[in-house]
């Protein structure tokens, strides 16, 4: 699988966080919780909360600008923009079109993908497929969320888990050994009531609030993520021991550690940002990826695994030669 081929290659990464950073202690001033309670159960210490003027689209555009800069490209070079989000600026049009307008990339293909915390993996797979098919050359794939706006701040079991932010990658088609080697995606709608939002345009006519049965989600997450990572490794004909870095969805430190243990992967190969950002849903994987690229851990040529699971349930994993 390492032979030269036409693949979608990550040429740039970027991220954006709201200005307001909230610690567990600060959160405990408004919610019946404590730093110890949150840290022990989740590993979370901080999260960023969007303020006035900070939206899914503005955060996504800021992350996209960084990705463009790091790839040495201009907005006019982009022919595809996909935004993965469960918290769009509007019911329609797609937040991707708002990002497009902010960037000045008007005229290219732009649309949203809704697969909650797995949204980035789904969008990443769509962009990669379009690049390999020849219908796009340079694609911005963005995960951006403002989950703080769908949280029930009276429910301490859920509101402490999430934060806002955005991450982006710029994918380009080129020949070589680098790029996306394999991706596996799944969904199982029978688990809707374990993690969902209790509203929507077609049901209640309201945005609704996030609801979750945490213990059951945890159990499914560990099994599903380990399985799909194994599937992706098999499809790429890669041994788990050859992986340089795992970039997981940053939902819960306990889920992440349990998943990598199940695959026999070393803990020091895992990129962890959940302590600083909490669960940023579709933004968490590209946000963690960007930080690890910028601090020098992930280098060109490294073999990485991206993985995530979210409401739906949806889940997936991708093997990439960076």
VOGU-3710 file (C-alpha; in Angstrom, 3 decimals, decimal comma):
1> xxxxxxxxxx> 0,000/0,000/0,000  3,016/2,321/0,233  3,612/2,199/-3,531  3,301/5,423/-5,502  -0,297/6,239/-6,417  -2,604/9,211/-6,963  -3,848/10,091/-3,484  -5,337/12,882/-1,412  -2,426/14,342/0,555  -2,649/16,595/3,626
11> xxxxxxxxxx> -0,802/19,731/2,511  -1,789/22,023/5,378  -3,558/22,129/8,739  -5,152/24,837/10,848  -7,228/25,412/13,972  -9,178/28,101/15,793  -10,503/28,449/19,328  -12,868/30,996/20,876  -11,242/33,680/23,010  -12,979/32,613/26,225
21> xxxxxxxxxx> -11,213/29,768/28,045  -13,127/28,225/30,947  -11,541/26,048/33,637  -13,333/23,364/35,621  -13,159/25,622/38,688  -14,850/28,452/36,779  -17,515/26,061/35,522  -18,125/24,881/39,089  -19,202/28,432/39,946  -22,295/28,031/37,752
31> xxxxxxxxxx> -22,831/24,236/37,733  -23,066/21,732/40,605  -19,711/20,076/39,915  -16,022/20,249/40,824  -12,635/20,114/39,160  -11,975/16,742/40,810  -15,274/15,233/39,604  -14,731/16,308/35,983  -11,029/15,427/35,835  -11,442/11,960/37,354
41> xxxxxxxxxx> -14,236/10,951/34,951  -13,116/12,644/31,744  -9,580/14,035/31,913  -10,952/17,471/30,963  -9,438/20,570/32,631  -10,427/23,411/30,260  -12,748/24,202/27,365  -13,293/27,222/25,097  -16,748/28,812/24,853  -17,812/30,902/21,863
51> xxxxxxxxxx> -18,737/34,492/22,579  -20,694/37,119/20,622  -19,657/37,147/16,983  -17,943/33,752/17,228  -19,867/31,155/15,256  -19,284/27,780/13,633  -18,609/29,532/10,316  -16,261/32,221/11,655  -14,233/29,676/13,617  -14,190/27,354/10,610
61> xxxxxxxxxx> -12,992/30,150/8,327  -10,195/31,069/10,756  -9,012/27,444/10,872  -9,236/27,245/7,069  -7,091/30,366/6,673  -4,369/28,737/8,774  -4,573/25,582/6,654  -4,269/27,653/3,468  -1,276/29,535/4,884  0,508/26,373/5,979
71> xxxxxxxxxx> -0,048/24,854/2,509  1,144/28,030/0,785  -2,132/28,366/-1,110  -4,741/31,050/-1,756  -8,520/30,823/-1,458  -8,740/30,899/-5,250  -6,855/27,588/-5,422  -9,684/25,769/-3,620  -12,357/23,924/-5,603  -14,083/22,096/-2,724
81> xxxxxxxxxx> -15,065/23,109/0,819  -16,742/20,649/3,190  -17,705/21,664/6,718  -18,477/18,903/9,205  -20,760/20,253/11,911  -23,765/19,481/14,086  -24,116/23,153/15,037  -24,482/25,119/11,773  -24,905/28,888/11,772  -28,305/28,486/10,117
91> xxxxxxxxxx> -30,660/25,645/9,228  -29,725/26,586/5,666  -27,719/27,522/3,724  -24,770/25,309/4,594  -22,146/26,822/6,859  -19,624/25,831/4,180  -21,055/28,526/1,915  -20,603/31,122/4,677  -16,997/29,975/5,160  -16,552/30,146/1,392
101> xxxxxxxxxx> -17,730/33,749/1,307  -15,539/34,768/4,266  -12,501/33,261/2,541  -13,362/34,680/-0,880  -13,422/31,249/-2,512  -16,811/31,903/-4,120  -17,799/29,619/-6,969  -16,290/26,354/-5,788  -18,295/23,393/-4,479  -19,318/23,916/-0,832
111> xxxxxxxxxx> -21,538/21,857/1,449  -21,926/20,560/5,012  -21,737/17,021/6,361  -23,659/16,032/9,491  -22,272/13,008/11,323  -21,704/14,668/14,721  -18,362/13,719/16,308  -17,484/11,495/13,329  -18,330/14,309/10,937  -14,746/15,182/10,131
121> xxxxxxxxxx> -13,938/11,566/9,193  -17,031/11,442/6,967  -16,171/14,771/5,310  -12,528/13,718/4,975  -13,603/10,530/3,194  -15,933/12,402/0,811  -13,212/14,907/-0,097  -10,647/12,141/-0,581  -13,030/10,235/-2,859  -13,781/13,343/-4,932
131> xxxxxxxxxx> -10,069/14,062/-5,304  -9,285/10,526/-6,430  -12,242/10,652/-8,843  -10,872/13,844/-10,386  -13,806/16,084/-9,462  -11,651/18,173/-7,090  -7,970/19,032/-6,871  -7,632/21,092/-3,681  -10,150/20,650/-0,859  -10,637/22,317/2,501
141> xxxxxxxxxx> -12,099/19,855/5,006  -13,222/21,630/8,170  -14,648/20,403/11,448  -16,236/23,280/13,358  -18,615/23,329/16,310  -20,257/25,635/18,837  -21,687/22,926/21,076  -22,014/25,374/23,977  -25,176/26,621/22,251  -26,975/23,275/22,397
151> xxxxxxxxxx> -25,969/22,300/25,945  -28,345/22,104/28,892  -26,349/24,053/31,456  -28,497/22,551/34,229  -27,320/19,028/33,333  -23,893/18,622/34,914  -23,396/15,177/33,355  -23,259/16,648/29,824  -22,474/20,368/29,971  -19,024/19,781/31,493
161> xxxxxxxxxx> -17,960/17,547/28,588  -18,062/19,857/25,587  -16,303/22,885/24,165  -16,200/24,965/20,989  -13,555/25,155/18,291  -12,550/24,375/14,727  -9,889/22,460/12,849  -9,129/22,209/9,149  -6,982/20,308/6,687  -6,158/21,135/3,090
171> xxxxxxxxxx> -6,147/18,035/0,885  -4,575/18,002/-2,585  -4,335/15,266/-5,170  -0,838/14,171/-6,126  1,206/11,124/-7,054  3,431/9,592/-4,409  3,550/7,473/-1,284  1,994/10,108/0,961  -1,752/10,569/1,434  -4,861/8,711/2,553
181> xxxxxxxxxx> -4,225/4,960/2,436  -7,578/3,638/3,695  -10,765/4,810/5,405  -13,572/2,790/6,999  -16,905/4,318/8,086  -19,969/2,921/9,845  -23,333/4,014/11,244  -26,042/2,342/13,329  -29,229/4,361/13,764  -30,802/2,040/16,321
191> xxxxxxxxxx> -28,786/3,822/19,033  -30,328/7,247/18,386  -31,603/7,682/21,933  -28,206/7,179/23,553  -26,758/10,433/22,205  -28,958/13,006/20,491  -30,437/16,497/20,516  -34,093/16,690/21,576  -35,196/19,127/18,882  -35,065/19,988/15,208
201> xxxxxxxxxx> -36,853/21,927/12,430  -39,044/18,981/11,375  -40,014/17,770/14,867  -40,146/20,501/17,489  -39,297/23,563/15,419  -36,616/24,349/18,008  -32,859/23,804/18,199  -33,127/21,487/21,218  -30,524/20,423/23,772  -27,973/17,615/23,851
211> xxxxxxxxxx> -28,940/14,438/25,733  -26,654/11,492/26,440  -26,542/8,183/28,308  -22,851/8,316/29,067  -22,120/4,796/30,308  -23,759/3,133/27,306  -21,996/5,485/24,887  -18,676/4,659/26,567  -19,218/0,919/26,122  -20,092/1,208/22,427
221> xxxxxxxxxx> -17,280/3,686/21,768  -14,439/1,466/22,998  -15,639/-1,561/21,006  -16,566/0,304/17,813  -13,419/2,424/17,673  -11,056/-0,500/18,247  -12,885/-2,522/15,590  -12,918/0,207/12,927  -9,266/1,062/13,509  -8,464/-2,604/12,981
231> xxxxxxxxxx> -10,503/-2,614/9,771  -8,707/0,450/8,437  -5,299/-1,002/9,283  -6,204/-4,225/7,477  -7,456/-2,308/4,428  -4,212/-0,325/4,295  -2,182/-3,516/4,874  -0,494/-1,801/7,811  0,512/-3,414/11,112  -0,490/-1,512/14,241
241> xxxxxxxxxx> 3,155/-1,510/15,327  4,030/0,630/12,298  1,748/3,469/13,389  3,609/6,598/14,489  0,643/8,538/15,900  -3,016/8,025/16,774  -5,131/11,190/16,519  -8,402/10,227/18,226  -11,673/12,009/18,733  -11,205/13,867/22,014
251> xxxxxxxxxx> -14,349/12,804/23,863  -13,019/11,344/27,067  -9,504/10,373/28,153  -10,784/7,066/29,551  -12,340/6,093/26,196  -9,143/7,008/24,349  -6,876/5,011/26,670  -9,216/1,988/26,706  -9,382/1,974/22,897  -5,625/2,108/22,313
261> xxxxxxxxxx> -5,057/-0,571/24,964  -7,499/-2,837/23,150  -5,415/-2,461/19,980  -2,132/-2,896/21,815  -0,914/0,585/20,886  1,527/2,521/23,070  0,016/5,383/25,076  2,887/7,694/24,098  1,773/7,463/20,446  -1,599/9,073/21,212
271> xxxxxxxxxx> -2,248/12,790/20,673  -4,303/14,043/23,635  -5,941/17,472/23,739  -9,136/16,629/25,633  -7,668/18,135/28,815  -7,374/21,561/27,154  -10,359/21,616/24,780  -12,927/19,085/26,081  -15,062/17,393/23,419  -15,329/19,683/20,387
281> xxxxxxxxxx> -17,250/17,086/18,350  -16,395/17,247/14,626  -13,608/19,752/15,355  -11,667/17,530/17,752  -9,690/15,372/15,309  -8,465/18,168/12,987  -7,847/20,449/15,977  -5,668/17,812/17,678  -3,933/17,045/14,373  -3,047/20,700/13,788
291> xxxxxxxxxx> -1,605/21,162/17,270  0,558/18,042/16,947  1,808/19,168/13,527  2,633/22,668/14,795  4,477/21,477/17,900  6,598/19,156/15,761  5,372/15,783/16,940  3,756/14,797/13,641  6,205/15,117/10,752  6,020/14,536/7,011
301> xxxxxxxxxx> 6,159/10,824/6,274  4,663/9,756/9,614  1,958/7,095/9,528  -1,090/8,299/11,456  -4,542/7,001/12,383  -7,515/9,349/12,645  -10,565/7,970/14,462  -13,880/9,162/15,879  -17,322/8,074/17,041  -20,402/10,207/17,566
311> xxxxxxxxxx> -24,166/10,347/17,811  -26,092/8,265/15,341  -24,108/6,212/16,133  -21,528/7,024/13,476  -17,883/6,020/13,623  -14,834/5,718/11,422  -11,072/5,610/11,041  -8,560/6,668/8,410  -4,936/5,666/7,843  -2,807/8,485/6,426
321> xx> 0,814/8,834/5,424  1,298/12,465/6,468
//
